Amino acid sequence: TAFPVDRPQQNWDSVLLDNYPDHDLSEEEDAALERYVYAGGGLIFIAGPDNAKLAMEPKTPLEKMLPVRQEPPPERPTAVVLVLDKSGSMTGPKMQMARDAARAALGTLRPIDKIGVISFDESYDWVFPLGLATELDDKGRLINQIMPNGGTKIYQALQSGFDAIAIQEASRKHIILLTDGVSTPGTREDYPQLLREAARRQVTISTVGVGDYINRELLDDLARKTK
């Protein structure tokens, strides 16, 4: 019924307030709790019907010690870049699956989130640049216009996606690579450096291999080393 004001501090492990107090703490109780917490004691506060209404402007020692606030923390966006293979071997069901996957990703995002799509063959293009997940119908139509053609060069498209997403202010930064093949040689590729930077900047990469001729070792490495 009251907070003990004279209990020796060393006998306490922590103070737990569970839907408490159902009455205002007295000045002595407030002061005793404040002394205990500021000396290093633990305070566990469980909200309930009797104490859920926190003071807008905390004044008492108890109100000032509580770390919670009435307003939720500001939402932070998620950023996603899809890197889609559109080489000639993607003709048919593979290309349709890639388009379907890209459109489905749009539907999972909030307006504050960010989405960008890159398509690549021997070169790469941004189908639409990394930006807010708005005007989704227009973005879906752009995805539908991706047509397969040419060879397969993964690295440059992946690096471009990383460069764009790494600088975003977002709680999660995620790249999804979908490919059915192995890169054709002839361009400089520095995957180890890319993976180190992705891990350092907390950019995760998921990989989806389609068909029988994928570079499984590379795709496993990209996903594993970026968690």
C-alpha positions as CSV (number, residue, x, y, z in Angstrom):
1,T,0.0,0.0,0.0
2,A,3.0,2.3,0.3
3,F,6.5,2.6,-1.0
4,P,9.0,1.7,1.8
5,V,11.0,4.8,2.6
6,D,13.4,3.3,5.1
7,R,14.3,-0.1,3.6
8,P,18.2,-0.5,3.4
9,Q,19.1,0.0,-0.3
10,Q,21.6,-2.9,-0.3
11,N,18.8,-5.4,0.3
12,W,17.0,-4.5,-3.0
13,D,17.6,-6.0,-6.4
14,S,15.2,-3.7,-8.2
15,V,11.9,-1.9,-7.7
16,L,9.0,-3.2,-9.9
17,L,5.9,-1.0,-10.3
18,D,3.1,-3.1,-11.9
19,N,0.1,-0.9,-12.6
20,Y,1.3,1.1,-9.6
21,P,0.7,3.5,-8.0
22,D,-3.1,3.5,-7.8
23,H,-2.5,6.6,-5.7
24,D,0.0,9.5,-5.8
25,L,3.3,8.8,-4.1
26,S,3.9,10.9,-1.1
27,E,6.9,13.3,-1.1
28,E,8.8,10.9,1.1
29,E,8.0,7.9,-1.1
30,D,9.0,9.9,-4.2
31,A,12.2,11.0,-2.6
32,A,13.1,7.5,-1.5
33,L,12.5,6.0,-4.9
34,E,14.5,8.8,-6.5
35,R,17.5,8.2,-4.1
36,Y,17.4,4.5,-4.8
37,V,17.3,4.8,-8.6
38,Y,20.0,7.5,-8.9
39,A,22.3,5.5,-6.6
40,G,22.2,2.8,-9.3
41,G,19.0,0.8,-8.4
42,G,16.8,-0.8,-11.0
43,L,13.3,0.5,-11.8
44,I,10.9,-1.6,-13.8
45,F,7.7,0.1,-14.8
46,I,4.8,-1.9,-16.2
47,A,1.9,0.2,-17.5
48,G,-1.7,-0.5,-16.7
49,P,-5.1,1.1,-16.4
50,D,-4.1,3.1,-13.3
51,N,-0.8,4.5,-14.6
52,A,-1.0,4.6,-18.4
53,K,-1.7,8.3,-18.5
54,L,1.8,9.8,-18.2
55,A,2.3,13.4,-17.4
56,M,2.8,15.6,-20.5
57,E,5.3,17.7,-18.5
58,P,6.9,15.5,-15.9
59,K,7.3,17.2,-12.5
60,T,7.5,14.6,-9.8
61,P,10.7,12.5,-9.3
62,L,8.8,9.4,-10.5
63,E,7.6,11.1,-13.7
64,K,11.0,12.4,-14.5
65,M,12.7,9.0,-14.1
66,L,10.4,7.2,-16.5
67,P,12.0,6.9,-19.9
68,V,8.7,6.3,-21.8
69,R,6.7,9.0,-23.4
70,Q,3.1,9.2,-24.6
71,E,4.0,9.7,-28.2
72,P,5.5,6.8,-30.2
73,P,9.0,7.2,-31.6
74,P,9.1,8.6,-35.1
75,E,8.9,5.9,-37.8
76,R,12.0,5.2,-39.8
77,P,11.7,4.0,-43.4
78,T,12.9,0.7,-44.9
79,A,14.9,1.0,-48.1
80,V,14.8,-1.8,-50.7
81,V,16.5,-2.1,-54.1
82,L,15.6,-5.0,-56.4
83,V,18.3,-6.0,-58.9
84,L,16.7,-8.0,-61.7
85,D,18.4,-10.0,-64.4
86,K,16.8,-9.3,-67.8
87,S,19.4,-11.2,-69.9
88,G,18.2,-13.1,-73.0
89,S,18.1,-16.4,-71.0
90,M,15.3,-14.9,-68.8
91,T,12.9,-15.0,-71.7
92,G,9.5,-16.5,-70.8
93,P,8.4,-17.7,-67.4
94,K,11.6,-16.5,-65.7
95,M,11.1,-12.9,-66.7
96,Q,7.4,-13.0,-65.7
97,M,8.4,-14.4,-62.3
98,A,10.9,-11.5,-61.9
99,R,8.3,-8.9,-62.8
100,D,5.8,-10.6,-60.4
101,A,8.3,-10.6,-57.6
102,A,9.1,-6.9,-58.1
103,R,5.5,-5.9,-58.2
104,A,4.7,-8.0,-55.1
105,A,7.5,-6.2,-53.2
106,L,5.8,-2.9,-53.9
107,G,2.7,-4.0,-52.0
108,T,4.6,-4.7,-48.8
109,L,6.0,-1.2,-48.4
110,R,4.6,1.8,-46.6
111,P,4.5,5.3,-48.2
112,I,7.4,6.3,-46.0
113,D,9.5,3.4,-47.3
114,K,11.8,3.6,-50.3
115,I,12.1,1.4,-53.3
116,G,14.2,1.3,-56.4
117,V,14.5,-1.3,-59.2
118,I,17.5,-2.0,-61.4
119,S,17.4,-4.3,-64.5
120,F,20.5,-5.6,-66.1
121,D,21.9,-7.6,-68.9
122,E,25.4,-6.6,-70.2
123,S,24.7,-3.1,-68.8
124,Y,22.2,-1.9,-66.3
125,D,19.4,0.7,-66.0
126,W,17.3,2.0,-63.2
127,V,13.8,1.1,-64.0
128,F,12.9,3.7,-61.5
129,P,15.4,5.3,-59.0
130,L,15.3,4.7,-55.3
131,G,12.6,6.9,-53.9
132,L,9.4,6.9,-51.8
133,A,7.0,3.9,-52.3
134,T,4.3,6.1,-53.7
135,E,2.6,6.1,-57.2
136,L,2.8,2.3,-57.1
137,D,0.6,1.8,-60.2
138,D,3.1,3.8,-62.3
139,K,6.0,1.9,-60.8
140,G,4.2,-1.4,-61.6
141,R,3.7,-0.3,-65.2
142,L,7.4,0.4,-65.5
143,I,8.2,-3.0,-64.2
144,N,5.9,-4.6,-66.7
145,Q,8.0,-3.0,-69.5
146,I,11.2,-4.9,-68.6
147,M,12.1,-7.1,-71.6
148,P,14.8,-9.7,-71.7
149,N,17.8,-9.3,-74.0
150,G,21.6,-9.6,-74.0
151,G,24.2,-11.2,-71.7
152,T,24.7,-11.2,-68.0
153,K,26.9,-8.8,-65.9
154,I,25.8,-8.8,-62.3
155,Y,28.5,-6.8,-60.5
156,Q,28.0,-3.3,-61.9
157,A,24.2,-3.4,-61.3
158,L,24.7,-4.7,-57.8
159,Q,27.3,-2.0,-57.1
160,S,25.0,0.7,-58.4
161,G,22.2,-0.5,-56.1
162,F,24.6,-0.6,-53.1
163,D,25.9,2.9,-53.8
164,A,22.3,4.3,-53.8
165,I,21.0,2.5,-50.8
166,A,24.1,2.8,-48.5
167,I,23.5,6.6,-48.1
168,Q,19.9,6.3,-47.2
169,E,18.5,7.2,-43.8
170,A,16.6,4.0,-43.1
171,S,16.2,1.4,-40.3
172,R,16.7,-1.4,-42.7
173,K,18.6,-1.4,-46.1
174,H,18.0,-4.5,-48.2
175,I,19.0,-5.5,-51.7
176,I,17.4,-8.4,-53.5
177,L,19.3,-9.9,-56.4
178,L,17.4,-12.2,-58.8
179,T,19.4,-13.9,-61.6
180,D,19.4,-17.0,-63.7
181,G,23.0,-17.0,-64.9
182,V,26.7,-16.5,-64.5
183,S,28.3,-13.1,-65.3
184,T,30.1,-13.0,-68.7
185,P,33.8,-12.0,-68.2
186,G,35.4,-8.8,-69.3
187,T,34.7,-6.2,-66.6
188,R,36.4,-5.6,-63.3
189,E,34.5,-7.2,-60.4
190,D,35.5,-6.6,-56.7
191,Y,33.0,-8.6,-54.8
192,P,35.1,-8.9,-51.6
193,Q,35.3,-5.1,-51.3
194,L,31.6,-4.7,-52.0
195,L,30.8,-7.3,-49.3
196,R,33.0,-5.6,-46.7
197,E,31.4,-2.3,-47.4
198,A,27.9,-3.8,-47.3
199,A,28.5,-5.4,-43.9
200,R,30.1,-2.2,-42.6
201,R,27.1,-0.1,-43.7
202,Q,24.6,-2.7,-42.6
203,V,23.2,-3.4,-46.0
204,T,21.8,-6.9,-46.3
205,I,21.7,-8.7,-49.7
206,S,19.3,-11.6,-50.5
207,T,19.9,-13.6,-53.6
208,V,17.5,-15.6,-55.7
209,G,18.9,-18.0,-58.2
210,V,16.6,-19.2,-61.0
211,G,17.3,-22.2,-63.2
212,D,20.2,-24.7,-63.4
213,Y,23.2,-22.5,-64.4
214,I,23.5,-20.0,-61.6
215,N,26.8,-19.1,-59.9
216,R,25.7,-20.7,-56.6
217,E,29.0,-20.0,-54.8
218,L,28.7,-16.3,-55.5
219,L,25.0,-16.0,-54.6
220,D,25.6,-17.9,-51.3
221,D,28.6,-15.7,-50.5
222,L,26.6,-12.5,-51.1
223,A,23.8,-13.6,-48.8
224,R,25.9,-15.1,-46.1
225,K,28.5,-12.4,-45.7
226,T,25.8,-9.6,-45.5
227,K,23.6,-11.7,-43.2
